[in-house]
């Protein structure tokens, strides 16, 4: 028996996306505005996002253990988003250009990490390893991580050019994500 239309992963992922942008607006993370990635990279990002949404339309989630585990993972990812946006909000007492406080003491790209954590939660929520479309979703998840990593590398290049030695020193102190090389 087919589940009703609103039990599709598409809606969960859209909700995560909207909550992230709502947090950005409410917290007023003004420091996150900048030149950003190239237009070509942004087109690839949006195409990948839309591809994921289309893919997730065909995956039904059920209220089971995987649903609850996925929900906890998503909430953790949204919490990481919030910490990043809070650090990027205006702090008049902090004159420096490079944000190295809050979560940015531990991760240079917590926003990317948060997005991948939320997407992982969505993947867990839709747990159905016997479904071909779910296997394709898992491949999409891995490809999305790779795409986001290239976006991070592009952003770091822009920041090195824009912010100079202060950002290079920051890169030496803080790992790209929560783990790995600095």
N, C-alpha and C positions, 0 to 999 in steps of 0.2 A: 504494500500500500504506500503510495507516494505521500510524503510529508507536505504540509502546507507550504506555500511559497516563502514565507518569512523565516523558515528554518534553513535558509541557504547561507553558506559562509560569506557570500558577497556582502550581506548586510552587516555582519560582524566586522569585516575589514573596513567597510565604509564608515562604520561607527568609530573605529580606532582612528582612522584618518581625520574625521571631523573633530573628535575629542582633542587630538593633537593640535589642530589649527585653532580650536577654541581656547585651549590653554595658552597658546602663543599670543592670541589677541588679548585675553584677560590679564595675563601676567605682563604684557607689554614688553616683550623681549626685544627692545630696540637695538641692542648690540648685535643681533643676529642679521640685521640688514647689512648688506655689503654687495660687492660686485657679483658674488656667486659664481656657480659653474658656467661653462660655455653654453651657448644656445643649443649646440649639437648634443651635449650631455643632458641638458634639460629635456630635449625632445625624446631621447632614449629613455630617460627616467619616466616621463609621462606615458610613453608607449608601454613600458614594462608594467607600470601601475595599472593601466587600463587592461593589459593582457591578463594580469593577475585577477582583476575584478571579473573579467569575462570567465576565466577559468573557475573562479570560486562560485560563480552562479550555478554551476553544475554539481557542486558538492553540498550535500545535505548534512547538517549536523544533528546529532541526537543529544538529548539531555541524559548524559551518562558520566562516568568517572572522567573520561577524556575531556568532556565539556568543562567540568569544574577545574581540572588541572589547567586546561587552556585558558580559562577565565582568570585564574590566579596569575599565570604568566603574563597575560595581557595587562592586568592591573599593575604588575611590577614594571612592565615596559612603560606604561603611562606615568607611573611615579618617576621613572628615570627621565622621561620627557619633561615633567614638571620641574624636577631639580635643575635640568639644563636651562629651561626658560627662566627660572628664578635667578640663576647665576647671570644670565644674559640681560636681565632687566637693569634699569638704570640704578647705579650706585654712585651718587655724587661724591662720596668720600673716596672713591677709587679713581684716580686719575689715569692709570695706565691703560693702554690700548688693548693688550692681550689679557683676556679673562682667564685667570689661573686660580680662581677661588671656587668654592662650592664643589660641584661634581667635576668641574674642569681641573681640579687638583689630581684627579684619579684617571680621567679619560679625556683626550683631546676632542673626541667625536662622540660624545654621549648621545646626541640626537640620532645619529646613524645607528648606534648600538640599540637605542630604545626602539627605533623603527623595526629593526631585525628581531628584537625580543617580542614585540607585538605580533609581527608576522609569524614568528614561531608559535606563539600562543594560538593564533588562528589555525595554523596547520595541525597542532595538537588537538584543538577543539573539533576539527573535522575528521579525526582519526578513523580511517577506513582502509587499511592496507590491502584489502582484497579488491579494491576499485582501481581500475586503470587511471581514471581521471585524478584520483588522489595521489597516485604515484607521480603523475605529471605535475601535480601541485608541489610535491616534495622536490622534484627537479627544478621547478620554478623558484622555490625558496632558495636553493643552493645558488642558482644563477643570479637571483636578486642580491644575495650577499656579495657575490663577485662584482656585480655592477655597482653596488654601493661602495665597495672598496675602491674601485676606480674613481668614483666620484670624490671620495675622501682624498685620494692622491692628488686629484686635480685641485681640490680646495686647499690642500696644504701648499701646493705650488703657488697658488694665488696669494695665500697668506704670507709665504716667505718673501714674495716680491713686494707685497703691500706693507708688511709690518717689519720686515728686515730682521736684524739680529735678535730683537726681543722675542720674536716668534721662534727663531731657530733655537734660542736658549730654552724656551718653553718646550719645544719638541724634544730636547735632550732630557728634560726633567720628568715629563709626563708621557705614559704610553699612549699609543694611538687609540686603543680601546682600553678595557680594564686589565688587560693581560698582554703579554708579549713584549717585544722590544720597545725601547723608548726611542 
